[in-house]
Amino acid sequence: MRSYQLHIVLADDDQDDRMLFEDAFNEVKMVHSLDMVNDGYALMSYLALAEKLPDIIFLDLNMPGKPGKECLKEIRGNAKFREVAVAIYSTSGSIADIEDTFVAGANIYVKKPNDFSALKKMLSDVMSISKLYLTDGLNRENFMLSL
């Protein structure tokens, strides 16, 4: 059985959160590749210039300048990015944020874990189900990942 290497991008303005995410990603020993950007403008530039689009974007909602919701709308409004899965990655557990991002076309909503082992588990879970989201599209029943 051939393993599928995913290309992952994390868009998060918080440097500590980016470093923690990268540490967890490396510790889980994933064969996937990870790139990181520090705001919504950098994400949209990254996507516009990418030779190979990411398979999954972990997108923080609350970024200064260009927030995650605005990026999500731009991504879903561009046919070039149609196949890119978007995992909302936020400290917010607001029902309004979850509903808004579902309606806007996100594939999954993940509340940022508050400890390192939970972050590693979330990464493992999302990577193991990522093929489902890349092929089956949106599903309200499994939109919010519970840790």
TIRO-2110 file (N, C-alpha, C; in Angstrom, 1 decimal):
// TIRO-2110
0.8, -1.2, 0.0, N, 1, A
0.0, 0.0, 0.0, CA, 1, A
0.9, 1.2, 0.0, C, 1, A
0.7, 2.1, -1.0, N, 2, A
1.5, 3.3, -1.1, CA, 2, A
0.9, 4.4, -0.2, C, 2, A
1.8, 5.1, 0.5, N, 3, A
1.3, 6.2, 1.4, CA, 3, A
1.2, 7.4, 0.5, C, 3, A
0.3, 8.3, 0.8, N, 4, A
0.1, 9.5, 0.1, CA, 4, A
0.6, 10.6, 0.9, C, 4, A
1.6, 11.4, 0.3, N, 5, A
2.2, 12.5, 1.0, CA, 5, A
1.4, 13.7, 0.8, C, 5, A
0.9, 14.3, 1.8, N, 6, A
0.1, 15.6, 1.8, CA, 6, A
1.0, 16.8, 1.9, C, 6, A
0.7, 17.8, 1.2, N, 7, A
1.4, 19.1, 1.3, CA, 7, A
0.5, 20.0, 2.2, C, 7, A
0.9, 20.4, 3.3, N, 8, A
0.1, 21.1, 4.3, CA, 8, A
0.7, 22.5, 4.5, C, 8, A
-0.2, 23.5, 4.6, N, 9, A
0.1, 24.9, 4.9, CA, 9, A
-0.6, 25.3, 6.2, C, 9, A
0.1, 25.9, 7.1, N, 10, A
-0.5, 26.5, 8.3, CA, 10, A
-0.4, 28.0, 8.1, C, 10, A
-1.6, 28.7, 8.2, N, 11, A
-1.7, 30.1, 8.2, CA, 11, A
-2.1, 30.6, 9.6, C, 11, A
-1.2, 31.2, 10.3, N, 12, A
-1.5, 31.6, 11.7, CA, 12, A
-0.5, 32.8, 12.1, C, 12, A
-1.1, 33.8, 12.6, N, 13, A
-0.3, 35.0, 12.9, CA, 13, A
0.5, 34.9, 14.2, C, 13, A
0.1, 33.9, 15.1, N, 14, A
0.8, 33.7, 16.3, CA, 14, A
2.0, 32.9, 16.2, C, 14, A
3.2, 33.5, 16.4, N, 15, A
4.5, 32.8, 16.2, CA, 15, A
4.6, 31.6, 17.1, C, 15, A
4.1, 31.7, 18.4, N, 16, A
4.2, 30.6, 19.3, CA, 16, A
3.3, 29.4, 18.9, C, 16, A
2.1, 29.7, 18.3, N, 17, A
1.2, 28.7, 17.8, CA, 17, A
1.8, 28.0, 16.6, C, 17, A
2.5, 28.8, 15.7, N, 18, A
3.2, 28.2, 14.6, CA, 18, A
4.3, 27.2, 15.0, C, 18, A
5.1, 27.7, 16.0, N, 19, A
6.2, 26.8, 16.5, CA, 19, A
5.7, 25.6, 17.1, C, 19, A
4.6, 25.7, 17.9, N, 20, A
4.1, 24.5, 18.6, CA, 20, A
3.5, 23.5, 17.6, C, 20, A
2.8, 24.1, 16.6, N, 21, A
2.2, 23.2, 15.5, CA, 21, A
3.4, 22.5, 14.8, C, 21, A
4.4, 23.2, 14.4, N, 22, A
5.6, 22.6, 13.7, CA, 22, A
6.2, 21.5, 14.6, C, 22, A
6.4, 21.8, 15.9, N, 23, A
7.0, 20.8, 16.8, CA, 23, A
6.1, 19.6, 16.9, C, 23, A
4.8, 19.7, 17.0, N, 24, A
3.9, 18.6, 17.1, CA, 24, A
3.9, 17.8, 15.7, C, 24, A
3.9, 18.6, 14.6, N, 25, A
4.0, 18.0, 13.3, CA, 25, A
5.3, 17.1, 13.2, C, 25, A
6.4, 17.6, 13.6, N, 26, A
7.7, 16.9, 13.5, CA, 26, A
7.7, 15.7, 14.5, C, 26, A
7.1, 15.9, 15.6, N, 27, A
7.1, 14.8, 16.6, CA, 27, A
6.2, 13.6, 16.2, C, 27, A
5.2, 13.9, 15.5, N, 28, A
4.3, 12.8, 15.0, CA, 28, A
5.0, 12.1, 13.9, C, 28, A
6.1, 12.6, 13.4, N, 29, A
6.9, 11.9, 12.3, CA, 29, A
6.1, 11.7, 11.1, C, 29, A
5.5, 12.7, 10.6, N, 30, A
4.6, 12.6, 9.4, CA, 30, A
5.5, 12.7, 8.2, C, 30, A
5.1, 11.9, 7.2, N, 31, A
5.8, 12.0, 5.9, CA, 31, A
5.4, 13.2, 5.1, C, 31, A
4.4, 13.9, 5.6, N, 32, A
3.9, 15.0, 4.8, CA, 32, A
4.8, 16.2, 4.9, C, 32, A
4.6, 17.2, 4.0, N, 33, A
5.4, 18.4, 4.1, CA, 33, A
4.6, 19.5, 4.7, C, 33, A
5.3, 20.5, 5.3, N, 34, A
4.6, 21.6, 6.0, CA, 34, A
5.3, 22.9, 5.6, C, 34, A
4.5, 23.9, 5.2, N, 35, A
4.9, 25.2, 5.0, CA, 35, A
4.0, 26.1, 5.9, C, 35, A
4.6, 27.2, 6.4, N, 36, A
3.9, 28.1, 7.2, CA, 36, A
3.9, 29.6, 6.7, C, 36, A
2.8, 30.3, 6.9, N, 37, A
2.7, 31.7, 6.6, CA, 37, A
2.1, 32.4, 7.9, C, 37, A
2.4, 33.7, 8.0, N, 38, A
2.1, 34.4, 9.2, CA, 38, A
0.9, 35.3, 9.2, C, 38, A
0.2, 35.3, 8.0, N, 39, A
-1.0, 36.1, 8.0, CA, 39, A
-1.8, 35.8, 6.7, C, 39, A
-3.0, 36.3, 6.6, N, 40, A
-3.9, 36.0, 5.4, CA, 40, A
-3.3, 36.6, 4.1, C, 40, A
-2.7, 37.7, 4.1, N, 41, A
-2.1, 38.2, 2.9, CA, 41, A
-1.0, 37.3, 2.4, C, 41, A
-0.1, 36.8, 3.3, N, 42, A
0.9, 35.9, 3.0, CA, 42, A
0.4, 34.6, 2.4, C, 42, A
-0.7, 34.1, 3.0, N, 43, A
-1.4, 32.9, 2.5, CA, 43, A
-1.8, 33.1, 1.1, C, 43, A
-2.5, 34.2, 0.8, N, 44, A
-3.1, 34.4, -0.5, CA, 44, A
-2.0, 34.6, -1.6, C, 44, A
-0.9, 35.2, -1.2, N, 45, A
0.3, 35.3, -2.1, CA, 45, A
0.9, 34.0, -2.3, C, 45, A
1.1, 33.2, -1.2, N, 46, A
1.6, 31.8, -1.3, CA, 46, A
0.8, 31.0, -2.3, C, 46, A
-0.5, 31.1, -2.2, N, 47, A
-1.4, 30.3, -3.1, CA, 47, A
-1.3, 30.8, -4.5, C, 47, A
-1.2, 32.1, -4.7, N, 48, A
-1.1, 32.6, -6.1, CA, 48, A
0.1, 32.2, -6.8, C, 48, A
1.2, 32.1, -6.0, N, 49, A
2.5, 31.8, -6.6, CA, 49, A
2.9, 30.3, -6.6, C, 49, A
2.1, 29.5, -5.9, N, 50, A
2.5, 28.1, -5.7, CA, 50, A
2.6, 27.3, -7.0, C, 50, A
3.6, 26.6, -7.2, N, 51, A
3.7, 25.7, -8.3, CA, 51, A
2.8, 24.5, -8.1, C, 51, A
2.8, 24.0, -6.8, N, 52, A
2.0, 22.9, -6.4, CA, 52, A
1.1, 23.4, -5.2, C, 52, A
-0.2, 23.3, -5.4, N, 53, A
-1.1, 23.8, -4.3, CA, 53, A
-1.0, 22.8, -3.2, C, 53, A
-1.3, 23.4, -2.0, N, 54, A
-1.3, 22.5, -0.8, CA, 54, A
-2.6, 21.6, -0.9, C, 54, A
-2.5, 20.4, -0.2, N, 55, A
-3.7, 19.6, -0.1, CA, 55, A
-4.6, 20.0, 1.0, C, 55, A
-4.0, 20.5, 2.1, N, 56, A
-4.7, 21.0, 3.2, CA, 56, A
-4.1, 22.3, 3.7, C, 56, A
-5.0, 23.3, 4.0, N, 57, A
-4.6, 24.5, 4.7, CA, 57, A
-5.2, 24.5, 6.1, C, 57, A
-4.4, 24.7, 7.1, N, 58, A
-4.9, 24.9, 8.5, CA, 58, A
-5.0, 26.4, 8.6, C, 58, A
-6.2, 27.0, 8.7, N, 59, A
-6.4, 28.4, 8.6, CA, 59, A
-6.9, 29.0, 9.9, C, 59, A
-6.1, 29.8, 10.5, N, 60, A
-6.6, 30.5, 11.7, CA, 60, A
-7.6, 31.6, 11.3, C, 60, A
-8.7, 31.7, 12.1, N, 61, A
-9.7, 32.7, 11.8, CA, 61, A
-9.3, 34.1, 12.2, C, 61, A
-8.7, 34.3, 13.3, N, 62, A
-8.5, 35.6, 13.9, CA, 62, A
-7.1, 36.1, 13.6, C, 62, A
-6.8, 36.6, 12.4, N, 63, A
-5.5, 37.2, 12.1, CA, 63, A
-5.8, 38.6, 11.7, C, 63, A
-4.8, 39.5, 12.1, N, 64, A
-4.9, 40.9, 11.7, CA, 64, A
-4.7, 41.1, 10.2, C, 64, A
-5.3, 42.2, 9.7, N, 65, A
-5.1, 42.4, 8.3, CA, 65, A
-6.2, 41.7, 7.5, C, 65, A
-5.9, 40.5, 7.1, N, 66, A
-6.8, 39.7, 6.3, CA, 66, A
-7.2, 38.5, 7.1, C, 66, A
-8.4, 38.5, 7.8, N, 67, A
-8.7, 37.4, 8.6, CA, 67, A
-9.0, 36.1, 7.9, C, 67, A
-9.0, 35.0, 8.6, N, 68, A
-9.2, 33.7, 8.0, CA, 68, A
-10.5, 33.6, 7.2, C, 68, A
-11.6, 34.1, 7.7, N, 69, A
-12.9, 34.0, 7.0, CA, 69, A
-12.8, 34.7, 5.6, C, 69, A
-12.1, 35.8, 5.5, N, 70, A
-11.9, 36.5, 4.2, CA, 70, A
-11.1, 35.6, 3.3, C, 70, A
-10.0, 35.0, 3.8, N, 71, A
-9.2, 34.1, 3.0, CA, 71, A
-10.0, 32.9, 2.5, C, 71, A
-10.8, 32.3, 3.4, N, 72, A
-11.7, 31.2, 3.0, CA, 72, A
-12.6, 31.6, 1.9, C, 72, A
-13.2, 32.7, 2.0, N, 73, A
-14.1, 33.2, 0.9, CA, 73, A
-13.4, 33.3, -0.4, C, 73, A
-12.2, 33.9, -0.4, N, 74, A
-11.3, 34.0, -1.6, CA, 74, A
-10.9, 32.7, -2.2, C, 74, A
-10.5, 31.8, -1.3, N, 75, A
-10.1, 30.4, -1.7, CA, 75, A
-11.3, 29.7, -2.4, C, 75, A
-12.5, 29.8, -1.8, N, 76, A
-13.6, 29.1, -2.3, CA, 76, A
-14.2, 29.8, -3.5, C, 76, A
-13.9, 31.1, -3.7, N, 77, A
-14.3, 31.8, -4.9, CA, 77, A
-13.4, 31.7, -6.1, C, 77, A
-12.3, 31.0, -6.0, N, 78, A
-11.4, 30.8, -7.0, CA, 78, A
-11.3, 29.3, -7.5, C, 78, A
-11.7, 29.1, -8.7, N, 79, A
-11.7, 27.7, -9.2, CA, 79, A
-10.4, 27.0, -9.2, C, 79, A
-9.3, 27.8, -9.2, N, 80, A
-7.9, 27.2, -9.2, CA, 80, A
-7.7, 26.5, -7.8, C, 80, A
-8.4, 26.9, -6.8, N, 81, A
-8.2, 26.4, -5.4, CA, 81, A
-9.3, 25.4, -5.0, C, 81, A
-10.1, 25.0, -5.9, N, 82, A
-11.3, 24.1, -5.6, CA, 82, A
-10.9, 22.8, -4.9, C, 82, A
-9.8, 22.2, -5.2, N, 83, A
-9.4, 20.9, -4.7, CA, 83, A
-8.7, 21.0, -3.3, C, 83, A
-8.4, 22.3, -2.9, N, 84, A
-7.6, 22.4, -1.6, CA, 84, A
-8.6, 22.3, -0.4, C, 84, A
-8.3, 21.4, 0.5, N, 85, A
-9.1, 21.2, 1.7, CA, 85, A
-8.7, 22.3, 2.7, C, 85, A
-9.7, 22.9, 3.4, N, 86, A
-9.4, 23.9, 4.3, CA, 86, A
-9.9, 23.5, 5.7, C, 86, A
-9.0, 23.4, 6.6, N, 87, A
-9.3, 23.1, 8.0, CA, 87, A
-9.2, 24.3, 8.8, C, 87, A
-10.3, 24.8, 9.3, N, 88, A
-10.3, 26.0, 10.2, CA, 88, A
-9.6, 25.6, 11.5, C, 88, A
-8.7, 26.4, 11.9, N, 89, A
-7.9, 26.1, 13.1, CA, 89, A
-7.9, 27.3, 14.0, C, 89, A
-8.8, 27.3, 15.0, N, 90, A
-9.1, 28.5, 15.7, CA, 90, A
-9.2, 28.2, 17.2, C, 90, A
-9.0, 29.3, 18.0, N, 91, A
-9.3, 29.2, 19.5, CA, 91, A
-10.8, 29.4, 19.7, C, 91, A
-11.5, 29.9, 18.7, N, 92, A
-12.9, 30.1, 18.9, CA, 92, A
-13.7, 28.8, 18.8, C, 92, A
-14.7, 28.6, 19.7, N, 93, A
-15.6, 27.5, 19.6, CA, 93, A
-17.0, 28.1, 19.4, C, 93, A
-17.1, 29.3, 18.9, N, 94, A
-18.4, 30.0, 18.7, CA, 94, A
-19.2, 29.2, 17.6, C, 94, A
-20.4, 29.0, 18.0, N, 95, A
-21.4, 28.3, 17.0, CA, 95, A
-21.5, 29.2, 15.7, C, 95, A
-21.5, 30.5, 15.9, N, 96, A
-21.6, 31.4, 14.7, CA, 96, A
-20.3, 31.2, 13.8, C, 96, A
-19.1, 31.1, 14.4, N, 97, A
-17.9, 30.9, 13.6, CA, 97, A
-18.0, 29.5, 12.9, C, 97, A
-18.4, 28.5, 13.6, N, 98, A
-18.5, 27.1, 13.1, CA, 98, A
-19.4, 27.1, 11.9, C, 98, A
-20.6, 27.7, 12.1, N, 99, A
-21.6, 27.7, 11.0, CA, 99, A
-21.2, 28.5, 9.8, C, 99, A
-20.6, 29.7, 10.1, N, 100, A
-20.2, 30.6, 9.0, CA, 100, A
-19.1, 29.9, 8.1, C, 100, A
-18.2, 29.3, 8.8, N, 101, A
-17.1, 28.6, 8.0, CA, 101, A
-17.6, 27.4, 7.3, C, 101, A
-18.6, 26.7, 7.8, N, 102, A
-19.2, 25.6, 7.1, CA, 102, A
-19.9, 26.1, 5.9, C, 102, A
-20.7, 27.1, 6.0, N, 103, A
-21.4, 27.6, 4.9, CA, 103, A
-20.5, 28.2, 3.8, C, 103, A
-19.3, 28.8, 4.3, N, 104, A
-18.4, 29.4, 3.4, CA, 104, A
-17.5, 28.3, 2.6, C, 104, A
-17.6, 27.0, 3.1, N, 105, A
-16.9, 26.0, 2.3, CA, 105, A
-15.7, 25.3, 3.0, C, 105, A
-15.5, 25.6, 4.3, N, 106, A
-14.4, 24.9, 4.9, CA, 106, A
-14.7, 23.4, 5.0, C, 106, A
-13.7, 22.6, 5.0, N, 107, A
-13.9, 21.1, 5.1, CA, 107, A
-14.0, 20.6, 6.5, C, 107, A
-13.4, 21.2, 7.5, N, 108, A
-13.4, 20.8, 8.8, CA, 108, A
-13.1, 21.9, 9.7, C, 108, A
-13.6, 21.9, 11.0, N, 109, A
-13.3, 23.0, 11.9, CA, 109, A
-12.7, 22.3, 13.1, C, 109, A
-11.5, 22.8, 13.5, N, 110, A
-10.7, 22.3, 14.6, CA, 110, A
-10.5, 23.4, 15.6, C, 110, A
-11.0, 23.2, 16.8, N, 111, A
-10.6, 24.1, 17.9, CA, 111, A
-9.2, 23.8, 18.3, C, 111, A
-8.4, 24.9, 18.4, N, 112, A
-7.0, 24.7, 18.8, CA, 112, A
-6.9, 24.0, 20.1, C, 112, A
-6.1, 22.9, 20.1, N, 113, A
-6.0, 22.1, 21.4, CA, 113, A
-5.2, 23.0, 22.4, C, 113, A
-5.4, 22.8, 23.7, N, 114, A
-4.7, 23.6, 24.7, CA, 114, A
-3.5, 22.8, 25.3, C, 114, A
-3.2, 21.7, 24.8, N, 115, A
-1.9, 21.1, 25.2, CA, 115, A
-1.3, 20.3, 24.1, C, 115, A
0.0, 20.0, 24.2, N, 116, A
0.8, 19.5, 23.2, CA, 116, A
0.4, 18.1, 22.7, C, 116, A
0.0, 17.2, 23.7, N, 117, A
-0.4, 15.9, 23.3, CA, 117, A
-1.7, 15.9, 22.5, C, 117, A
-2.6, 16.8, 22.9, N, 118, A
-3.9, 16.9, 22.2, CA, 118, A
-3.6, 17.5, 20.8, C, 118, A
-2.6, 18.4, 20.6, N, 119, A
-2.3, 18.9, 19.3, CA, 119, A
-1.7, 17.8, 18.4, C, 119, A
-0.9, 16.9, 19.0, N, 120, A
-0.3, 15.8, 18.2, CA, 120, A
-1.5, 14.8, 17.8, C, 120, A
-2.4, 14.6, 18.7, N, 121, A
-3.5, 13.7, 18.4, CA, 121, A
-4.4, 14.3, 17.3, C, 121, A
-4.6, 15.6, 17.4, N, 122, A
-5.4, 16.3, 16.4, CA, 122, A
-4.8, 16.1, 15.0, C, 122, A
-3.5, 16.4, 14.9, N, 123, A
-2.7, 16.3, 13.7, CA, 123, A
-2.8, 14.9, 13.1, C, 123, A
-2.6, 13.9, 13.9, N, 124, A
-2.7, 12.5, 13.5, CA, 124, A
-4.2, 12.2, 13.0, C, 124, A
-5.2, 12.7, 13.7, N, 125, A
-6.6, 12.4, 13.3, CA, 125, A
-6.9, 13.1, 12.0, C, 125, A
-6.5, 14.3, 11.8, N, 126, A
-6.8, 15.1, 10.6, CA, 126, A
-6.1, 14.4, 9.4, C, 126, A
-4.8, 14.1, 9.6, N, 127, A
-4.1, 13.5, 8.5, CA, 127, A
-4.6, 12.1, 8.1, C, 127, A
-5.1, 11.3, 9.1, N, 128, A
-5.7, 10.0, 8.8, CA, 128, A
-7.0, 10.1, 8.1, C, 128, A
-7.8, 11.2, 8.3, N, 129, A
-9.1, 11.3, 7.6, CA, 129, A
-9.0, 12.3, 6.5, C, 129, A
-7.8, 12.8, 6.2, N, 130, A
-7.7, 13.9, 5.2, CA, 130, A
-8.2, 13.4, 3.8, C, 130, A
-7.9, 12.1, 3.4, N, 131, A
-8.3, 11.6, 2.1, CA, 131, A
-9.9, 11.7, 2.0, C, 131, A
-10.6, 11.4, 3.1, N, 132, A
-12.0, 11.5, 3.1, CA, 132, A
-12.4, 12.9, 2.8, C, 132, A
-11.8, 14.0, 3.4, N, 133, A
-12.2, 15.3, 3.1, CA, 133, A
-11.8, 15.8, 1.7, C, 133, A
-10.7, 15.2, 1.2, N, 134, A
-10.3, 15.6, -0.2, CA, 134, A
-11.2, 15.0, -1.2, C, 134, A
-11.9, 13.9, -0.9, N, 135, A
-12.7, 13.2, -1.9, CA, 135, A
-14.2, 13.3, -1.7, C, 135, A
-14.6, 13.4, -0.4, N, 136, A
-16.0, 13.3, -0.2, CA, 136, A
-16.7, 14.7, 0.1, C, 136, A
-15.9, 15.7, 0.2, N, 137, A
-16.5, 17.0, 0.4, CA, 137, A
-17.1, 17.3, 1.8, C, 137, A
-18.0, 18.2, 1.8, N, 138, A
-18.6, 18.6, 3.1, CA, 138, A
-19.6, 17.7, 3.7, C, 138, A
-19.6, 17.6, 5.0, N, 139, A
-20.6, 16.8, 5.7, CA, 139, A
-20.8, 17.4, 7.1, C, 139, A
-22.0, 17.9, 7.3, N, 140, A
-22.3, 18.5, 8.6, CA, 140, A
-22.0, 17.7, 9.8, C, 140, A
-22.2, 16.4, 9.7, N, 141, A
-22.1, 15.5, 10.8, CA, 141, A
-20.6, 15.4, 11.3, C, 141, A
-19.7, 15.5, 10.4, N, 142, A
-18.3, 15.4, 10.8, CA, 142, A
-17.5, 16.7, 10.6, C, 142, A
-18.2, 17.8, 10.5, N, 143, A
-17.5, 19.1, 10.3, CA, 143, A
-16.6, 19.5, 11.4, C, 143, A
-17.1, 19.4, 12.7, N, 144, A
-16.4, 19.9, 13.8, CA, 144, A
-15.7, 18.7, 14.4, C, 144, A
-14.3, 18.7, 14.4, N, 145, A
-13.5, 17.7, 15.0, CA, 145, A
-13.5, 17.8, 16.5, C, 145, A
-14.0, 16.8, 17.2, N, 146, A
-14.0, 16.7, 18.6, CA, 146, A
-12.7, 16.0, 19.1, C, 146, A
-12.0, 16.6, 20.0, N, 147, A
-10.8, 16.0, 20.6, CA, 147, A
-11.1, 15.4, 21.9, C, 147, A
END
